[in-house]
Amino acid sequence: MQSRQLDERFALSYQPEAPDHGRPELALVDRREPRWRYAIIAVGEKATQLWGLDTFPNEVLERAKAELRGEGLLG
């Protein structure tokens, strides 16, 4: 697994081969204690393409954060 810290709370996580399906997977991780939460951003070729970008699209991050909020996980 590879990761990029975005700020104190959030990081991007990239797995070239996710253990549950064997394909590349990109997720936004909420590193707030006591338990980390995550929202899948992309799987497969799209995950690899997004991970390779120098500047990550803000709208993609905002959608992932909204998904976490929708589950009542973000305050």
N, C-alpha and C positions, 0 to 999 in steps of 0.2 A: 504494500500500500504506500502511496505517495500522498503528501498533503501540502497545502499552501495556506498559511495563516492569513486571514483577511483582516481581522481586528482581534480585540481581546476575547470576543465571544465566538466568532464564526471562522470556520476553515473549510476549504474545499478538500475533498478526499477522492483520490483516483485509484482504482484497482484494475490493473490490466486484465486480471481474470478473477472475477468475483466468485467466492466459494460456492454460492448457491446456484449459479447458472453458467459459470465459466467464461462469461463475456466481459468486456470492459464496462466499468460502471463509475459514474461521477456523481458525487453527492455533496450537499451542503450539510455541514455538521455544526450543531449548536453545542458548544463545549461548556455550557453552563453546568455547574455542579447541582445536584449530586450525580445526575446521570446524563450522559450525552445523548442527544437526539439527532436524527438525520432525515433529510428529504432527498430522495433520488432525483437528480437533475436529468441525467441521460444514461442510456445503456447502448452498448455496441459501438459502431463507427462514430456516431454523434458524440459519445462520451470522449472518445479519443481526439476528435477534432476540437471540441471545446477545451479540453485539457491542454492542447498544444497552443492555444491562443496566448499572446503576451498580455492582452487586456481582456478580462472576462466581461461579457455583456451584462450590464447592470440589470436589464429587464429579466434576464434569466435568474439572477440572484434574488431579485424582488419576488418573482413567482415562487421560488423555493421557500423564501421567508414567509410568504403568505400561506403556503401549504402548512408550514409548521404552526403558524398562528391559527389556521383553521382547525387544527387538531387541539387547540388550546394549550400549546406547548411554549409559545412565546408570550412574554409579558410586556 
